Amino acid sequence: MPSDSALSIVWIYPDLLSTYGDQGNALVLEHRAQRRGIRTETVHVRSSDPVPETGDVYLIGGGEDRPQILAAERLRRDGGLQRAVARGASLLAVCAGYQIMGSTFGGEEGQPVDGIGLLDLSSARGPARAVGELVAEVDAALGLPTLTGFENHMGVTRLGPGVKPLSKVVKGVGNGDGFEGCYAGHVVGTYLHGPALARNPALADLLLSWRVGELGPLDDTRYEQLRQERFSAVMAQ
Ligand code: GLN
């Protein structure tokens, strides 16, 4: 990113995929960048519009089965997100957005629906809806603290060799095989809502640092209070 330009945050398809406050992820990124003196510019790309290829950090959220299918079709036809990721953009894909990044996912009747094939994974309908708090320990290679969030999905996700599990589940379901989420290059997929970046500001900094380099620390007292409150509540269950 040139030092004189604003960091471009792209929120994909607010009209289709915007459940559980996932849009808060954009606010957290803006806030954490701005507190480091980095100017930001956030673009909300509706599903009728092309996805720009020159953004820095892309976000896509969760949604119901029907809008998820529509979003997958439009993203595949558009190709802008795929080109942006190929250029090195960061991407956080949550829940329905995460499933869409794979080769296939389960539709509203469980039928296989094509994803966009950006990540080496596939999803299908699981035996039961996974609903509740999720706690997971992140892959040590990423150096991030324990993840917290909540999940609400029918899908289970199987990872291929082209991606690494993001974390190991301590509480909750995640991918359905003991792991939660995945990462590859500058792309992170996860089932975490919360929104994920408000619950896990270190994950926000990871996405930012992939574009702007090392970031100085911030006073995260309020984030930490929220995290500790959630960990205590989950462990008391
Ligand atoms: N429709 C998908 C599922 O149930 C995703 C749900 C969501 O995004 N919350 O698995």
Residues whose N, C-alpha, C, O or C-beta is under 5 A from the ligand:
A	BS01	LIG	G62 G63 E64 D65 C95 A96 N152 H153 M154 G155
